[in-house]
């Protein structure tokens, strides 16, 4: 493998995270852009990271719309030679396409004719690989979580705002008809003020996030460990951290980044609030004593509401466990008049204030009328969601926005906001403290 100047690259990554990189260093301006696409031009898209998520969901979702919208895959960038070969064979087998292979993103972005990228790499890499993409004039679809540290979150927000590139974060609920309908219903005022939200994501899958066969097979010389680490501390080669990164901090926060990011995003979307006022959390490794450092069980309690009016607001309770799947995935919104259940996609008066109770208190009852959200699309719970309708709609929205230059459904700001909530939660789990957020410094505060 050709050697790269790791010190120069790590300096660039460090500056990018701080938002101080000089754009002339990379040969582009602050408003960098690729070629200007005409209505009939085919959009050339590169795969950045040939992951299981890409293979099983992002690829079929993209291909479902590629012919109609005139998009095609042109290449794959992956630092592991086995994944590059696998991607080439996969795309050829599925659609008879020939794609180019690049050993890293530097090689990819040195090529002309790349218009956009789909990034589905390790969690901690999403933000900085997004920075690389937009600073090199590419639009990007970036898997969630968008960022695992505030330094990285600020870097990508700044980069996207300065370049004006089209970036969709993989929070696919924002493109699902039932969630869009829920947002419109809550914002209409019919639901009343949100008073409480309960969210769960429970599984009982012993192999979830584990890849023991690949861990035993991968060789350090077949990949680029230094490049993988990006701005994380230099440590010795560890195939588990390379492949099972979701189990280990600082490569992933685990449950918050993988699952909570989807659900807490709906709170921000439905209310217009950007982040919690505070978070407390607890958890641990109670089931899978397999060397992981990220919790397999956790509960977080959030306080949401206007920063300048503590008399208004609501609580969110989020819990997740690997040890028992009872309860599954739930997103329950409560007002004084009833509840919105995003598992059943129904609004009911369950638990709401009755006429008799309201009359006794001298109040007016706001009992909700039964209502079913249209176009029911449920969240997929399996590891491989396989071109599910939510992801397909979300991918199409990004592709259409690449054409129209409109802001996609899950903008970089939406990704920034879910990242803030995730980072506050992970910090609460680590410290055992109450965590708040400083809007002036754009950073978490340990109380």
Backbone torsions as a table, in degrees:
resi	resn	phi	psi	omega
1	UNK	NA	138.0	179.6
2	UNK	-67.7	136.0	-179.8
3	UNK	-78.7	152.6	176.5
4	UNK	-122.1	164.0	177.6
5	UNK	-82.4	92.8	-173.4
6	UNK	-66.5	-33.6	179.7
7	UNK	-66.2	-44.0	178.5
8	UNK	-61.4	-43.2	-178.7
9	UNK	-65.4	-43.6	-179.4
10	UNK	-67.4	-32.3	174.6
11	UNK	-63.9	-42.2	179.4
12	UNK	-63.6	-44.9	-179.9
13	UNK	-61.0	-40.8	179.4
14	UNK	-63.0	-43.8	179.3
15	UNK	-67.7	-37.6	178.7
16	UNK	-62.8	-41.0	178.8
17	UNK	-63.8	-32.0	178.8
18	UNK	-86.1	-8.9	-179.5
19	UNK	75.2	23.0	-175.3
20	UNK	-117.6	7.6	-177.8
21	UNK	-61.7	137.2	177.2
22	UNK	-82.0	120.0	-172.0
23	UNK	-66.3	-28.0	-179.4
24	UNK	-63.8	-24.7	177.8
25	UNK	-58.5	-37.0	-176.8
26	UNK	-97.8	-1.1	174.7
27	UNK	85.1	28.1	176.1
28	UNK	-146.6	163.6	-177.3
29	UNK	-92.1	174.3	-179.4
30	UNK	-61.4	-31.9	178.1
31	UNK	-101.9	49.7	-174.9
32	UNK	-63.0	146.3	177.5
33	UNK	-152.5	155.9	176.9
34	UNK	-86.8	-157.8	-179.7
35	UNK	-65.3	150.0	179.3
36	UNK	-82.5	119.6	-174.4
37	UNK	-83.8	131.4	170.2
38	UNK	-85.2	167.9	-176.9
39	UNK	-60.5	-29.9	-176.8
40	UNK	-100.0	-0.8	-179.9
41	UNK	-73.4	138.2	175.8
42	UNK	-79.7	130.1	-179.5
43	UNK	-81.1	122.7	-177.8
44	UNK	-94.9	119.9	-173.3
45	UNK	-119.0	136.1	177.0
46	UNK	-107.7	147.7	176.5
47	UNK	-91.4	121.6	176.1
48	UNK	-110.4	99.0	-177.0
49	UNK	93.7	102.9	178.7
50	UNK	-89.0	87.1	-174.4
51	UNK	-99.7	169.9	173.5
52	UNK	-62.5	-38.5	177.3
53	UNK	-60.5	-41.3	178.8
54	UNK	-65.6	-49.7	-176.3
55	UNK	-58.8	-45.3	-169.9
56	UNK	-89.9	-19.0	-176.6
57	UNK	-134.6	-49.8	-175.4
58	UNK	-68.6	-40.8	179.8
59	UNK	-62.5	-54.2	179.5
60	UNK	-63.0	-32.3	177.9
61	UNK	-65.4	-43.6	177.7
62	UNK	-63.9	-47.7	-175.9
63	UNK	-67.1	-23.8	177.8
64	UNK	-63.4	-23.9	-176.1
65	UNK	-119.8	-5.0	-171.6
66	UNK	-61.2	-45.7	-177.4
67	UNK	-65.0	-47.8	-178.8
68	UNK	-60.7	-42.7	-175.0
69	UNK	-94.1	-1.2	176.0
70	UNK	65.1	55.3	175.0
71	UNK	-118.0	154.3	171.8
72	UNK	-154.3	153.7	173.6
73	UNK	-80.9	135.7	179.5
74	UNK	-116.5	-17.5	-177.0
75	UNK	-171.4	172.2	177.3
76	UNK	-134.8	135.7	173.3
77	UNK	-114.8	118.7	177.2
78	UNK	-152.7	133.1	-175.2
79	UNK	-75.4	-13.5	178.3
80	UNK	-96.4	120.5	-175.5
81	UNK	-60.4	-34.6	179.3
82	UNK	-62.9	-41.3	178.9
83	UNK	-67.3	-36.5	177.7
84	UNK	-62.3	-46.2	179.9
85	UNK	-64.7	-40.0	179.7
86	UNK	-63.1	-42.9	179.8
87	UNK	-62.8	-44.7	-179.7
88	UNK	-59.4	-46.3	-179.0
89	UNK	-67.3	-39.6	-178.2
90	UNK	-62.6	-49.9	-177.3
91	UNK	-65.6	-37.2	178.3
92	UNK	-66.3	-42.7	-179.5
93	UNK	-66.1	-43.2	-175.0
94	UNK	-72.3	-43.2	-172.9
95	UNK	-135.9	10.1	177.5
96	UNK	66.5	25.5	-177.1
97	UNK	-95.1	145.8	174.9
98	UNK	-106.0	120.9	179.8
99	UNK	-118.3	154.5	178.1
100	UNK	-85.3	154.2	-178.9
101	UNK	-115.8	134.8	179.9
102	UNK	-126.3	136.5	-176.9
103	UNK	-74.4	-17.5	-179.7
104	UNK	-166.7	173.8	-176.6
105	UNK	-70.9	-27.1	176.2
106	UNK	-61.3	-43.5	177.1
107	UNK	-64.4	-42.2	179.9
108	UNK	-60.3	-49.9	-173.7
109	UNK	-76.8	-9.0	173.6
110	UNK	-77.6	-13.6	-179.4
111	UNK	-87.0	148.1	174.7
112	UNK	-87.6	157.1	173.8
113	UNK	89.2	5.8	175.4
114	UNK	-91.8	118.4	-177.0
115	UNK	-96.4	-33.6	-173.4
116	UNK	-155.0	162.9	179.2
117	UNK	-135.8	153.5	170.6
118	UNK	-115.0	117.8	-173.5
119	UNK	-104.8	116.4	176.7
120	UNK	-139.2	66.7	-177.6
121	UNK	-103.8	-163.9	176.2
122	UNK	-62.1	148.6	-172.9
123	UNK	-50.7	-48.0	-173.7
124	UNK	-69.6	-14.0	-178.0
125	UNK	-88.5	-16.2	-172.1
126	UNK	-54.5	-51.0	-173.8
127	UNK	-64.1	-50.6	-175.9
128	UNK	-71.5	-30.8	173.2
129	UNK	-70.1	-29.9	172.5
130	UNK	-65.8	-40.9	176.1
131	UNK	-59.7	-48.5	178.3
132	UNK	-54.4	-45.1	-175.8
133	UNK	-63.8	-52.9	-174.7
134	UNK	-71.2	-33.5	176.7
135	UNK	-67.2	-21.0	175.3
136	UNK	-97.6	15.3	172.5
137	UNK	80.8	22.4	-177.1
138	UNK	-110.4	139.3	166.6
139	UNK	-72.9	159.4	-174.6
140	UNK	-148.7	139.2	164.7
141	UNK	-103.2	119.8	-173.0
142	UNK	-120.9	123.0	178.1
143	UNK	-60.9	153.6	174.0
144	UNK	-84.5	161.0	-5.1
145	UNK	-70.2	148.8	-178.2
146	UNK	-66.5	-42.7	-178.5
147	UNK	-149.8	150.9	179.9
148	UNK	-110.6	-6.5	173.7
149	UNK	-135.3	156.2	179.4
150	UNK	-67.6	-33.5	177.5
151	UNK	-58.1	-46.4	179.9
152	UNK	-71.0	-37.1	179.6
153	UNK	-63.5	-44.5	178.8
154	UNK	-63.8	-36.4	-177.7
155	UNK	-64.2	-45.4	-177.4
156	UNK	-74.7	-35.4	176.8
157	UNK	-60.0	-45.8	179.3
158	UNK	-62.6	-43.9	-177.3
159	UNK	-64.0	-43.7	-178.9
160	UNK	-68.8	-41.1	178.9
161	UNK	-63.9	-37.0	-178.2
162	UNK	-77.0	-32.7	-177.1
163	UNK	-92.5	-23.1	-178.8
164	UNK	71.7	17.8	-179.9
165	UNK	-73.9	157.6	-179.5
166	UNK	-86.6	115.1	-178.4
167	UNK	-126.3	124.4	174.0
168	UNK	-111.4	126.8	174.7
169	UNK	-91.2	144.4	-172.9
170	UNK	-75.2	49.0	173.8
171	UNK	-98.4	78.4	-166.3
172	UNK	-69.8	-13.4	175.1
173	UNK	-57.2	-29.6	-177.2
174	UNK	-68.4	-9.5	176.6
175	UNK	-111.8	3.2	-178.0
176	UNK	-88.3	132.3	-176.5
177	UNK	-56.4	-38.5	-178.5
178	UNK	-68.8	-36.2	177.7
179	UNK	-73.3	-36.7	175.6
180	UNK	-62.0	-42.2	178.5
181	UNK	-65.0	-38.9	178.3
182	UNK	-63.4	-43.0	178.2
183	UNK	-59.8	-45.8	-179.5
184	UNK	-65.5	-38.5	-179.7
185	UNK	-65.1	-48.2	-179.4
186	UNK	-64.2	-44.2	-178.7
187	UNK	-69.0	-19.7	178.0
188	UNK	-70.4	-17.6	-178.0
189	UNK	92.9	-8.4	-177.3
190	UNK	-64.9	-31.0	-176.8
191	UNK	-76.1	-24.8	-172.1
192	UNK	86.4	-179.9	-179.5
193	UNK	-69.5	134.7	174.2
194	UNK	-67.1	131.5	179.0
195	UNK	-112.8	-24.2	-176.0
196	UNK	-161.0	145.2	173.9
197	UNK	-134.0	132.6	176.4
198	UNK	-118.9	129.0	-178.6
199	UNK	-132.8	138.3	176.1
200	UNK	-136.1	155.0	171.5
201	UNK	-148.6	94.0	-172.8
202	UNK	-114.3	132.4	177.9
203	UNK	-135.7	161.7	172.2
204	UNK	-136.4	75.1	-174.3
205	UNK	-129.1	95.1	-175.3
206	UNK	-54.5	-30.2	-177.5
207	UNK	-92.8	4.3	-176.2
208	UNK	-61.7	125.8	179.5
209	UNK	71.2	8.9	176.9
210	UNK	-104.9	139.6	178.7
211	UNK	-137.9	61.8	-172.8
212	UNK	-60.6	-36.7	-179.1
213	UNK	-64.5	-47.8	179.2
214	UNK	-66.1	-37.1	178.4
215	UNK	-58.6	-38.3	-178.9
216	UNK	-76.4	-20.0	-174.2
217	UNK	-98.4	-32.6	-173.9
218	UNK	-66.4	143.9	177.6
219	UNK	-118.7	139.6	-178.0
220	UNK	-56.7	-37.5	-176.8
221	UNK	-70.1	-10.9	179.7
222	UNK	-92.8	-0.7	178.4
223	UNK	-136.4	-165.5	-178.3
224	UNK	-133.3	88.1	-174.4
225	UNK	-61.2	-41.8	179.4
226	UNK	-62.0	-40.7	178.4
227	UNK	-68.2	-36.9	177.8
228	UNK	-57.9	-42.5	-173.7
229	UNK	-67.4	-23.6	-179.6
230	UNK	48.4	-116.6	-177.3
231	UNK	-97.8	11.7	175.5
232	UNK	-81.1	160.9	-178.2
233	UNK	-57.3	144.9	175.7
234	UNK	-70.1	120.7	177.3
235	UNK	-135.6	166.7	-179.9
236	UNK	-67.5	153.1	178.6
237	UNK	-50.9	132.1	179.0
238	UNK	-144.5	104.6	-177.1
239	UNK	-62.0	-27.2	178.3
240	UNK	-69.1	-42.5	179.3
241	UNK	-69.0	-28.3	177.4
242	UNK	-71.1	-44.5	-173.4
243	UNK	-101.1	-32.9	-178.7
244	UNK	-109.2	40.9	-172.4
245	UNK	-58.0	-27.0	-178.1
246	UNK	-64.0	-17.1	-179.0
247	UNK	-87.9	-8.0	-168.6
248	UNK	-133.1	126.6	168.2
249	UNK	-83.2	139.4	15.4
250	UNK	-99.4	26.8	-178.8
251	UNK	-92.7	-17.4	176.8
252	UNK	-165.0	152.7	172.8
253	UNK	-88.6	-6.1	-179.7
254	UNK	78.7	-122.2	-174.8
255	UNK	-55.1	-48.3	-179.6
256	UNK	-58.0	-47.4	-177.2
257	UNK	-71.8	-38.7	-175.8
258	UNK	-78.5	-42.7	-170.8
259	UNK	-117.4	-49.1	-177.0
260	UNK	-60.4	-32.2	-178.5
261	UNK	-57.2	-36.5	177.5
262	UNK	-64.2	-47.9	-169.8
263	UNK	-80.0	-41.3	-179.4
264	UNK	-67.4	-24.8	177.1
265	UNK	-60.2	-34.3	-179.9
266	UNK	-66.0	-32.6	178.0
267	UNK	-62.3	-46.5	179.4
268	UNK	-63.7	-41.6	-177.8
269	UNK	-65.2	-49.7	-174.8
270	UNK	-69.5	-25.9	-172.9
271	UNK	-109.7	-20.1	-174.5
272	UNK	81.1	0.2	176.8
273	UNK	-79.7	138.9	-173.2
274	UNK	-86.5	-28.1	-178.0
275	UNK	-164.3	166.6	178.1
276	UNK	-67.8	156.2	169.4
277	UNK	-75.6	-34.6	177.5
278	UNK	-158.4	159.7	177.1
279	UNK	-140.5	136.8	165.4
280	UNK	-125.2	150.1	-176.1
281	UNK	-155.1	155.8	175.5
282	UNK	-147.5	154.9	179.5
283	UNK	174.6	-173.5	-179.6
284	UNK	178.7	-175.9	176.4
285	UNK	-101.3	92.9	-172.6
286	UNK	-101.9	-14.6	-174.7
287	UNK	-120.7	-53.9	-169.2
288	UNK	-102.6	90.6	-179.9
289	UNK	-85.5	71.2	-172.9
290	UNK	-119.4	18.7	179.2
291	UNK	95.0	-6.2	178.3
292	UNK	-64.2	157.7	175.8
293	UNK	-113.4	-16.1	177.5
294	UNK	-87.5	144.4	-175.6
295	UNK	-60.0	145.0	171.1
296	UNK	-100.7	-2.2	178.4
297	UNK	-148.1	133.2	179.0
298	UNK	-158.4	154.4	173.2
299	UNK	-136.9	133.7	176.7
300	UNK	-126.1	142.2	178.0
301	UNK	-120.6	123.9	-175.9
302	UNK	-112.7	144.9	168.7
303	UNK	-109.9	121.3	178.4
304	UNK	-117.8	148.3	175.8
305	UNK	157.3	177.4	179.7
306	UNK	-62.7	137.1	-179.1
307	UNK	-64.7	-28.8	-174.9
308	UNK	-99.8	7.6	-179.3
309	UNK	-147.6	90.6	-176.8
310	UNK	-72.8	-8.8	177.6
311	UNK	-76.5	-11.9	179.2
312	UNK	-115.2	146.5	177.2
313	UNK	149.6	-171.4	-179.0
314	UNK	-161.0	168.0	-179.2
315	UNK	-110.0	144.4	171.9
316	UNK	-120.3	129.6	174.1
317	UNK	-115.0	121.0	179.8
318	UNK	-117.6	130.9	176.7
319	UNK	-138.1	148.8	-179.4
320	UNK	-151.4	144.4	177.9
321	UNK	-148.1	151.9	177.3
322	UNK	-97.0	-7.6	-166.6
323	UNK	-94.3	-17.6	-176.2
324	UNK	-160.0	127.2	-173.6
325	UNK	-89.7	2.0	179.6
326	UNK	-54.5	133.5	-178.0
327	UNK	95.7	-28.6	174.9
328	UNK	54.5	-140.6	178.0
329	UNK	-99.4	124.4	-179.7
330	UNK	-135.7	141.3	171.9
331	UNK	-137.8	103.0	-174.1
332	UNK	-117.5	120.1	177.8
333	UNK	-106.3	133.2	-178.0
334	UNK	-120.2	135.1	165.8
335	UNK	-118.6	-178.8	178.9
336	UNK	-70.4	-14.9	-177.1
337	UNK	-101.2	-5.0	-179.1
338	UNK	156.1	-152.4	-175.4
339	UNK	-143.6	153.5	172.6
340	UNK	-113.7	119.7	-177.0
341	UNK	-108.9	109.2	-177.2
342	UNK	-86.1	6.6	169.4
343	UNK	-87.8	-44.7	178.6
344	UNK	-93.1	-12.2	-176.1
345	UNK	59.9	39.4	179.6
346	UNK	-125.2	141.8	169.0
347	UNK	-101.6	127.9	178.8
348	UNK	-135.4	168.9	177.2
349	UNK	-87.9	9.0	-176.4
350	UNK	-53.8	124.9	178.7
351	UNK	79.3	-3.1	-176.3
352	UNK	-76.8	164.5	-179.7
353	UNK	-67.5	125.9	-179.8
354	UNK	-83.6	164.6	179.1
355	UNK	-60.4	-42.8	-178.0
356	UNK	-65.5	-42.8	179.6
357	UNK	-65.4	-41.0	-179.8
358	UNK	-65.3	-42.1	-179.6
359	UNK	-63.1	-41.6	-179.9
360	UNK	-63.7	-29.5	-179.5
361	UNK	-94.2	-0.9	-178.2
362	UNK	71.0	29.4	-178.1
363	UNK	-114.2	167.3	174.7
364	UNK	-100.6	126.5	-179.1
365	UNK	-74.4	137.5	176.5
366	UNK	-115.1	57.3	-176.5
367	UNK	-72.0	125.2	-175.1
368	UNK	-73.9	141.0	173.2
369	UNK	-79.8	143.2	178.6
370	UNK	-61.5	138.3	-176.0
371	UNK	-154.0	137.2	177.3
372	UNK	-109.6	127.2	178.8
373	UNK	-66.3	137.3	-178.2
374	UNK	-73.5	159.6	172.9
375	UNK	53.6	62.8	-177.6
376	UNK	-60.8	118.0	171.2
377	UNK	-131.4	114.5	-177.4
378	UNK	-87.0	153.0	176.7
379	UNK	-69.2	139.3	175.9
380	UNK	-80.2	136.3	-177.1
381	UNK	-100.8	-17.4	-178.0
382	UNK	-73.8	162.7	178.3
383	UNK	-65.9	-36.7	179.9
384	UNK	-107.6	102.2	-174.4
385	UNK	-87.0	-4.4	167.0
386	UNK	46.8	68.4	175.9
387	UNK	58.7	38.0	-177.9
388	UNK	-62.2	157.4	-175.2
389	UNK	-56.9	-38.4	179.6
390	UNK	-60.8	-49.8	-177.8
391	UNK	-65.8	-38.1	178.4
392	UNK	-61.6	-46.1	178.2
393	UNK	-64.5	-37.4	-178.9
394	UNK	-68.5	-43.2	177.0
395	UNK	-62.6	-42.7	179.2
396	UNK	-61.7	-41.6	178.6
397	UNK	-58.7	-42.8	177.4
398	UNK	-63.4	-45.1	-178.7
399	UNK	-62.1	-41.7	177.9
400	UNK	-64.6	-37.7	-179.4
401	UNK	-71.8	-31.3	173.1
402	UNK	-59.3	-36.7	177.4
403	UNK	-74.0	-47.5	-172.1
404	UNK	-85.6	-18.9	-174.7
405	UNK	65.7	25.4	174.1
406	UNK	-88.8	159.8	178.0
407	UNK	-71.0	128.0	-179.7
408	UNK	-72.9	171.3	-174.4
409	UNK	-60.9	-41.2	-179.6
410	UNK	-109.8	82.1	-175.1
411	UNK	-70.9	170.2	177.9
412	UNK	-61.5	-30.2	177.8
413	UNK	-68.4	-38.8	175.3
414	UNK	-62.6	-41.3	177.1
415	UNK	-65.0	-38.0	177.4
416	UNK	-61.5	-44.0	-177.5
417	UNK	-66.1	-42.2	178.0
418	UNK	-68.2	-31.0	177.4
419	UNK	-64.4	-41.0	177.7
420	UNK	-59.0	-47.4	-179.8
421	UNK	-62.7	-41.2	178.5
422	UNK	-62.7	-46.0	-176.8
423	UNK	-66.6	-39.7	175.2
424	UNK	-59.7	-41.9	-178.5
425	UNK	-67.2	-46.3	179.9
426	UNK	-62.3	-38.6	178.3
427	UNK	-65.6	-38.7	177.0
428	UNK	-64.1	-42.1	177.8
429	UNK	-62.4	-40.3	-176.6
430	UNK	-72.2	-40.2	-172.2
431	UNK	-97.4	-23.5	-172.9
432	UNK	73.2	12.2	-177.4
433	UNK	-102.7	165.7	172.3
434	UNK	-80.7	126.9	-174.1
435	UNK	-110.1	132.5	175.0
436	UNK	-122.3	-175.7	-176.4
437	UNK	-134.3	134.3	178.7
438	UNK	-96.2	108.8	-177.2
439	UNK	-68.5	-28.4	179.6
440	UNK	-71.8	-47.0	-179.2
441	UNK	-86.0	-11.9	-174.9
442	UNK	51.7	58.0	-179.9
443	UNK	-152.9	157.1	179.9
444	UNK	-78.4	150.2	-179.1
445	UNK	-122.8	126.8	176.5
446	UNK	-91.3	115.6	-176.9
447	UNK	-76.0	NA	NA
